[in-house]
């Protein structure tokens, strides 16, 4: 297997600067010499070796990584396998389940509406979703029957609260108290198999208590799913249609969907998990412990109805690079502008004041590394980043016009932190 992996890595390294992915439309990034864009080429190759070693150690079956500097592709690698058991090599056009990498796109859609004067970022959510008008905070839960008590919240939830994960809305799988409440109301965290649409789920959520008062702390949860429903209400379009017409088609993100068309289904990389530290197994069924178990392939193909703005998209590394390069460009890609520069820069700025997401700030969609924050692995202040449940990640450094995407498909993963930190450190170390 080691000899096969080395062949795969070497082949991709030499052809990646000349081959464009025709499935992604007519827009192509130019390719260029990494050395002319501030990289030590020998050091950059260590990032590829690191990924190949991760495959050999069964941290991952394979991965696709892509780096753009100054608007130019300086690195695009497919390493290892999409399907280990079948011996199918990873390809740069493989499709990945984005999970929470969906969240920045939904947040951006909200900023598009703000840019057009269709909402204010400090509007109360109840202006668009009346179910959220009587905000309460949970006080107690009887786990025997999931009944609960609550007190009035200090104020209503705003769009700003949702964008920054400071609303008090959480995920059920992250808190046993809220899990009992959400299950009783039949509010799913991520997946749904009963044919519901997101408006039904969000309507039920609006009548439930918050975990804490709005603005009190940073709490991860269904905030961005609520924003997805707000986009629908204000625009008058289903979220998937809005994304297609307003973001994906203009950026020629032709391999990005909520549900994959049958003709592209064979490009979806299988999902794996770690039953043990040094063992990978393909994962056919996945559950978050919410009594909903999905087939990890079939769920994402065809005509699904549950459009999750917080975790439903699938995409390729190159498609996602088009999106984040547009962000670094302050709202445009080539001649296509989606929002004004002033609005785009809100994505670069800490929006939570003295609150913290881990050690850092939070913009409208991204972790923002602060001067006194988490600067390990060669990170610099102003770095923006986000990751997804199934081991997809990306980061940007607007000050250096740098964007990085790393896609793999493992969850539960015992080596997520080692993989992401190790790759990022090697990329940063290769910069002059």
C-alpha positions as CSV (number, residue, x, y, z in Angstrom):
1,X,0.0,0.0,0.0
2,X,2.9,2.4,0.8
3,X,4.2,2.2,-2.8
4,X,0.7,2.8,-4.2
5,X,0.3,5.9,-2.0
6,X,3.6,7.4,-3.0
7,X,2.7,6.9,-6.7
8,X,-0.7,8.7,-6.1
9,X,0.9,11.6,-4.3
10,X,3.7,12.0,-6.8
11,X,1.4,11.8,-9.9
12,X,-1.0,14.5,-8.5
13,X,1.9,16.8,-7.5
14,X,3.2,17.1,-11.0
15,X,-0.2,17.3,-12.9
16,X,-2.1,19.5,-10.4
17,X,-0.8,22.7,-11.8
18,X,-2.0,21.9,-15.4
19,X,-5.3,20.1,-15.0
20,X,-8.5,22.0,-14.4
21,X,-11.7,20.3,-13.1
22,X,-14.2,20.7,-15.9
23,X,-17.1,19.7,-13.6
24,X,-16.8,23.0,-11.9
25,X,-17.7,25.3,-14.8
26,X,-15.8,27.6,-17.0
27,X,-14.2,29.7,-14.3
28,X,-10.7,28.5,-13.6
29,X,-8.1,29.7,-11.1
30,X,-4.7,30.3,-12.7
31,X,-2.0,28.0,-11.5
32,X,1.5,29.1,-10.6
33,X,4.8,28.3,-9.1
34,X,4.6,28.2,-5.3
35,X,8.1,29.8,-5.1
36,X,6.9,32.9,-6.8
37,X,4.1,33.3,-4.3
38,X,6.1,33.2,-1.1
39,X,6.4,29.4,-0.5
40,X,9.5,27.2,0.1
41,X,8.7,24.4,-2.4
42,X,10.6,21.8,-0.5
43,X,8.9,22.7,2.7
44,X,5.5,22.7,1.0
45,X,6.1,19.1,-0.1
46,X,6.4,18.1,3.5
47,X,2.6,18.9,3.8
48,X,2.0,16.2,1.1
49,X,4.3,13.7,2.9
50,X,2.4,14.4,6.1
51,X,-0.9,13.6,4.5
52,X,0.5,10.4,2.9
53,X,1.8,9.3,6.3
54,X,-1.7,10.0,7.8
55,X,-3.1,7.6,5.2
56,X,-0.5,4.9,6.0
57,X,-1.2,5.3,9.7
58,X,-5.0,5.0,9.0
59,X,-5.8,8.4,10.4
60,X,-7.6,9.0,7.1
61,X,-8.4,7.0,4.0
62,X,-7.4,9.9,1.8
63,X,-7.7,13.7,1.5
64,X,-7.9,16.6,-1.0
65,X,-6.0,19.8,-0.1
66,X,-5.9,23.0,-2.0
67,X,-4.0,26.3,-1.3
68,X,-4.6,29.5,-3.2
69,X,-2.2,32.5,-2.7
70,X,-2.7,35.8,-4.4
71,X,-5.6,34.3,-6.3
72,X,-3.4,31.6,-7.8
73,X,-3.4,27.8,-7.2
74,X,0.0,27.0,-5.7
75,X,-1.0,23.6,-4.3
76,X,-3.7,21.0,-5.2
77,X,-3.2,17.4,-4.0
78,X,-5.3,14.3,-3.9
79,X,-3.7,11.8,-1.5
80,X,-4.7,8.2,-0.7
81,X,-8.1,6.7,-1.4
82,X,-11.7,7.8,-1.4
83,X,-12.6,4.1,-1.0
84,X,-9.8,2.0,0.7
85,X,-11.7,-1.3,0.4
86,X,-12.2,-0.9,-3.4
87,X,-8.8,0.6,-4.0
88,X,-10.3,3.7,-5.6
89,X,-7.9,6.6,-5.5
90,X,-8.9,10.0,-4.1
91,X,-9.5,12.6,-6.9
92,X,-9.5,16.3,-6.7
93,X,-13.1,16.4,-7.8
94,X,-14.4,14.0,-5.1
95,X,-17.4,15.3,-3.3
96,X,-17.4,15.7,0.5
97,X,-20.1,16.1,3.2
98,X,-19.4,19.7,4.4
99,X,-21.5,19.5,7.6
100,X,-20.7,22.7,9.5
101,X,-18.8,24.2,6.6
102,X,-22.3,24.9,5.4
103,X,-22.7,27.5,8.2
104,X,-20.4,30.2,6.7
105,X,-22.3,30.1,3.5
106,X,-25.7,30.5,5.2
107,X,-24.2,33.4,7.3
108,X,-23.0,35.0,4.1
109,X,-26.5,34.7,2.6
110,X,-27.8,36.7,5.6
111,X,-25.2,39.4,4.9
112,X,-26.3,39.5,1.3
113,X,-29.8,40.4,2.5
114,X,-28.3,43.0,4.9
115,X,-26.2,44.4,2.0
116,X,-29.5,44.9,0.0
117,X,-31.2,46.7,2.9
118,X,-33.6,43.8,3.5
119,X,-32.8,43.3,7.2
120,X,-30.7,44.8,10.0
121,X,-28.2,42.7,11.8
122,X,-29.7,43.7,15.2
123,X,-33.3,43.0,14.2
124,X,-35.2,40.7,16.6
125,X,-35.7,37.3,15.1
126,X,-39.4,37.5,15.9
127,X,-39.8,40.2,13.2
128,X,-39.4,37.3,10.7
129,X,-40.3,34.3,12.8
130,X,-43.1,35.2,15.3
131,X,-42.6,31.9,17.1
132,X,-39.5,33.4,18.7
133,X,-41.3,36.4,20.2
134,X,-41.6,35.1,23.8
135,X,-38.0,34.1,24.6
136,X,-37.5,32.1,27.8
137,X,-34.5,30.4,29.5
138,X,-34.7,26.9,30.8
139,X,-34.7,26.4,34.6
140,X,-35.4,22.7,35.1
141,X,-36.2,19.5,33.2
142,X,-37.9,16.4,34.5
143,X,-36.1,13.6,32.6
144,X,-38.9,11.2,33.4
145,X,-41.3,12.8,31.0
146,X,-39.1,15.7,29.5
147,X,-41.4,18.4,30.9
148,X,-39.6,21.6,31.7
149,X,-39.8,25.0,33.4
150,X,-38.4,28.3,32.3
151,X,-38.2,32.0,33.1
152,X,-38.5,35.0,30.8
153,X,-35.3,35.8,29.0
154,X,-33.6,39.1,29.5
155,X,-34.4,40.1,25.9
156,X,-35.3,38.6,22.6
157,X,-32.9,36.9,20.3
158,X,-31.4,39.0,17.4
159,X,-29.9,38.1,14.1
160,X,-26.6,39.2,15.4
161,X,-27.0,36.6,18.3
162,X,-27.6,33.9,15.7
163,X,-24.7,34.9,13.5
164,X,-22.3,34.8,16.4
165,X,-23.7,31.7,18.3
166,X,-24.6,33.8,21.3
167,X,-28.4,33.3,21.2
168,X,-28.7,30.5,23.8
169,X,-29.8,28.0,21.2
170,X,-27.7,24.9,21.3
171,X,-27.5,21.4,19.8
172,X,-29.3,18.6,21.6
173,X,-26.4,16.2,21.2
174,X,-24.2,18.7,23.1
175,X,-26.3,19.1,26.2
176,X,-28.5,16.4,27.9
177,X,-31.0,18.9,29.3
178,X,-31.6,20.6,26.0
179,X,-31.6,17.2,24.3
180,X,-34.6,16.1,26.3
181,X,-36.5,19.3,25.5
182,X,-35.6,19.1,21.8
183,X,-36.6,15.4,21.5
184,X,-39.9,16.0,23.2
185,X,-40.6,18.7,20.6
186,X,-39.2,16.5,17.7
187,X,-36.5,19.1,16.8
188,X,-33.6,17.3,15.0
189,X,-30.0,18.4,15.3
190,X,-28.8,17.7,11.7
191,X,-30.7,14.9,9.9
192,X,-34.3,14.2,9.3
193,X,-36.0,11.2,7.6
194,X,-39.7,11.9,8.0
195,X,-40.1,14.3,5.0
196,X,-40.3,17.5,7.1
197,X,-39.0,20.8,5.8
198,X,-36.9,23.1,7.8
199,X,-39.7,25.6,8.5
200,X,-41.5,22.9,10.6
201,X,-38.4,22.2,12.7
202,X,-37.6,25.9,13.2
203,X,-41.2,26.7,14.1
204,X,-41.1,24.1,16.8
205,X,-37.7,25.4,18.0
206,X,-39.0,28.9,18.4
207,X,-41.4,27.8,21.2
208,X,-38.6,26.1,23.2
209,X,-36.5,27.7,26.0
210,X,-32.9,28.9,25.5
211,X,-30.0,27.5,27.4
212,X,-29.0,31.0,28.6
213,X,-29.9,34.6,28.1
214,X,-29.1,36.0,24.6
215,X,-25.6,37.6,24.4
216,X,-24.5,36.0,27.7
217,X,-22.0,33.5,26.3
218,X,-20.9,31.6,23.2
219,X,-22.9,28.4,22.7
220,X,-22.8,26.2,19.6
221,X,-26.1,25.1,18.2
222,X,-28.9,25.4,15.7
223,X,-28.5,29.2,15.2
224,X,-27.5,29.0,11.6
225,X,-30.5,26.7,10.8
226,X,-32.7,29.5,12.1
227,X,-30.9,31.9,9.9
228,X,-31.5,29.7,6.9
229,X,-35.2,29.9,7.6
230,X,-35.0,33.7,7.9
231,X,-33.3,33.8,4.5
232,X,-36.3,31.9,3.1
233,X,-38.9,34.2,4.7
234,X,-37.2,37.4,3.6
235,X,-36.2,36.3,0.1
236,X,-39.4,34.3,-0.7
237,X,-37.2,31.5,-2.0
238,X,-36.4,28.0,-0.6
239,X,-32.8,28.1,0.8
240,X,-31.4,25.7,-1.7
241,X,-32.9,27.8,-4.5
242,X,-31.5,31.0,-3.0
243,X,-28.0,29.5,-2.7
244,X,-28.1,28.2,-6.3
245,X,-29.3,31.5,-7.9
246,X,-27.5,34.0,-5.7
247,X,-24.2,32.2,-4.8
248,X,-23.5,28.9,-6.5
249,X,-24.4,29.8,-10.1
250,X,-22.7,33.2,-10.0
251,X,-19.5,31.6,-8.6
252,X,-19.8,28.6,-10.9
253,X,-19.9,26.2,-7.9
254,X,-21.4,23.5,-10.0
255,X,-20.5,20.6,-7.7
256,X,-22.2,22.0,-4.6
257,X,-25.6,20.9,-3.5
258,X,-27.8,19.9,-0.5
259,X,-28.6,16.7,-2.3
260,X,-26.4,15.2,-5.0
261,X,-27.9,14.5,-8.5
262,X,-27.8,10.9,-9.4
263,X,-25.3,11.5,-12.2
264,X,-22.7,12.8,-9.8
265,X,-23.3,10.4,-6.9
266,X,-20.2,8.2,-7.7
267,X,-18.0,11.2,-6.7
268,X,-19.2,11.2,-3.1
269,X,-16.3,10.0,-0.9
270,X,-17.4,7.3,1.6
271,X,-17.5,8.2,5.3
272,X,-15.1,6.3,7.6
273,X,-14.7,6.1,11.4
274,X,-12.1,4.9,14.0
275,X,-13.3,1.9,16.0
276,X,-9.7,1.9,17.3
277,X,-6.8,4.3,17.2
278,X,-5.0,2.7,14.3
279,X,-7.9,1.2,12.4
280,X,-10.3,2.7,9.8
281,X,-13.6,1.3,8.9
282,X,-16.2,2.4,6.4
283,X,-19.3,3.8,8.2
284,X,-22.5,2.8,6.4
285,X,-24.9,4.2,9.1
286,X,-24.4,7.4,11.1
287,X,-26.3,8.7,14.1
288,X,-25.8,11.6,16.5
289,X,-27.6,9.7,19.2
290,X,-30.9,11.5,18.4
291,X,-32.8,8.3,17.3
292,X,-32.2,9.2,13.7
293,X,-29.7,6.9,11.8
294,X,-28.9,7.7,8.2
295,X,-27.3,5.8,5.4
296,X,-24.2,7.8,4.9
297,X,-24.5,7.6,1.1
298,X,-28.2,7.4,0.2
299,X,-29.2,10.3,2.5
300,X,-27.1,12.7,0.4
301,X,-28.4,11.6,-3.0
302,X,-31.6,12.5,-4.8
303,X,-34.4,14.8,-3.7
304,X,-34.2,15.3,0.0
305,X,-36.5,17.8,1.7
306,X,-34.7,18.8,4.8
307,X,-32.5,21.8,3.9
308,X,-30.2,22.4,6.8
309,X,-28.5,25.8,6.6
310,X,-26.3,24.6,9.5
311,X,-25.0,21.4,8.1
312,X,-26.5,20.1,4.9
313,X,-24.2,20.9,2.0
314,X,-21.9,18.7,0.0
315,X,-19.1,20.1,-2.2
316,X,-15.6,19.7,-3.7
317,X,-12.4,21.4,-2.5
318,X,-12.2,23.5,-5.6
319,X,-15.8,24.7,-5.3
320,X,-15.3,25.7,-1.7
321,X,-12.1,27.5,-2.7
322,X,-14.2,29.6,-5.1
323,X,-16.4,30.6,-2.2
324,X,-13.7,31.5,0.3
325,X,-11.6,33.3,-2.3
326,X,-14.6,35.5,-2.9
327,X,-14.6,36.2,0.8
328,X,-10.9,37.1,0.9
329,X,-11.5,39.3,-2.1
330,X,-14.1,41.2,0.0
331,X,-17.2,40.1,-1.9
332,X,-16.2,39.4,-5.4
333,X,-14.6,36.7,-7.6
334,X,-13.3,37.9,-11.0
335,X,-16.0,40.2,-12.4
336,X,-18.7,38.7,-10.2
337,X,-19.5,40.7,-7.1
338,X,-22.0,39.3,-4.5
339,X,-21.7,42.0,-1.7
340,X,-20.0,45.3,-1.1
341,X,-16.5,45.4,0.4
342,X,-17.8,47.2,3.5
343,X,-20.2,44.3,4.3
344,X,-17.7,41.6,3.4
345,X,-15.3,43.1,5.9
346,X,-17.7,42.3,8.7
347,X,-16.6,38.7,8.2
348,X,-13.1,39.6,9.1
349,X,-13.9,41.3,12.4
350,X,-14.5,40.0,15.9
351,X,-18.2,40.5,16.6
352,X,-18.5,39.2,20.2
353,X,-16.6,41.8,22.2
354,X,-15.1,40.3,25.4
355,X,-16.8,37.0,24.9
356,X,-14.7,34.2,23.6
357,X,-15.1,31.2,21.3
358,X,-12.4,29.0,22.9
359,X,-9.5,31.5,23.1
360,X,-10.6,33.6,20.2
361,X,-13.2,35.9,18.7
362,X,-16.1,35.2,16.4
363,X,-17.1,37.1,13.3
364,X,-20.3,36.5,11.3
365,X,-19.4,33.0,10.3
366,X,-15.8,32.4,11.3
367,X,-13.5,32.0,14.3
368,X,-11.2,35.0,14.3
369,X,-7.7,34.5,15.8
370,X,-6.9,37.3,18.1
371,X,-3.5,38.8,19.2
372,X,-3.9,37.1,22.6
373,X,-5.7,34.0,21.2
374,X,-4.8,30.6,19.8
375,X,-1.7,31.3,17.6
376,X,-0.3,27.7,17.6
377,X,0.9,26.1,14.4
378,X,2.2,29.4,13.1
379,X,-1.2,31.1,13.0
380,X,-1.4,34.8,12.7
381,X,-3.9,37.3,14.2
382,X,-6.7,37.9,11.7
383,X,-6.8,34.2,10.5
384,X,-10.4,33.1,9.8
385,X,-11.3,29.4,10.0
386,X,-14.0,26.9,10.4
387,X,-14.5,23.1,10.3
388,X,-17.1,20.4,9.8
389,X,-18.2,17.3,11.7
390,X,-17.0,14.9,9.1
391,X,-13.4,16.2,9.1
392,X,-13.5,19.0,6.5
393,X,-11.7,22.3,7.4
394,X,-10.5,25.5,5.9
395,X,-8.8,28.7,6.9
396,X,-8.1,32.1,5.4
397,X,-5.6,34.9,6.1
398,X,-7.0,38.0,4.3
399,X,-3.9,40.1,5.0
400,X,-1.8,37.6,2.9
401,X,-4.5,36.7,0.4
402,X,-4.2,33.1,1.4
403,X,-6.9,30.4,1.5
404,X,-6.5,26.7,2.4
405,X,-9.0,23.9,2.2
406,X,-8.4,20.3,3.5
407,X,-11.1,17.7,2.9
408,X,-11.4,14.2,4.3
409,X,-14.3,12.1,5.6
410,X,-13.8,10.5,9.0
411,X,-16.2,10.7,12.0
412,X,-15.9,9.7,14.8
413,X,-12.2,10.5,14.4
414,X,-9.5,9.9,16.9
415,X,-6.9,11.9,15.0
416,X,-8.8,15.0,13.8
417,X,-6.7,17.5,15.8
418,X,-3.4,15.8,14.9
419,X,-4.4,15.9,11.2
420,X,-5.5,19.5,11.0
421,X,-2.9,20.9,13.3
422,X,-0.1,19.0,11.6
423,X,-1.1,20.0,8.1
424,X,-1.6,23.7,9.1
425,X,1.8,23.8,10.8
426,X,3.5,22.5,7.7
427,X,1.7,24.9,5.4
428,X,2.6,27.9,7.6
429,X,6.2,26.8,8.0
430,X,6.5,26.7,4.2
431,X,5.7,30.4,3.9
432,X,8.5,32.9,3.6
